[in-house]
């Protein structure tokens, strides 16, 4: 379901950002674009609201694979009461991080597809977020001779690429080792 009132949605996000910036003592600036101007030029996200962040604390947003950036984006989607499958209607970015990551995922998809076609064997990516899995599936969808599926549960969920005619067993994610600091 599309966002019906862009102005009200943008005002809610503006209020959220002002609260986060003042409460968190962050030095950030932001620009909110809502409606047709917010559309993703690559067409991978079905965004209707785009928030571009910058300022001296921009590096904080991008640490640990942009964990804070994605967290703020998630809070904004919840603030707008979007269902989980609608979260990509709101997109936050800082310094073109997400655009570069989408390009990187497309390159990884092409490389994996080439490997699967040349070897006839499946390929499995490491676990990743639902948005990144979706971007991989979209990139792989247009490549002939292969198919992709997600497998695993929770944080271990990942994408596997198979030859289109694959009859063998499906890959299951290997458990990931958790690090609890330096030893």
Beta strands, then each sheet from edge to edge (+ up, - down):
strand 1: 29-34
strand 2: 49-54
strand 3: 90-94
strand 4: 123-124
strand 5: 146-151
strand 6: 158-163
sheet 1: 1+ 2- 3-
sheet 2: 4+ 6- 5+
end
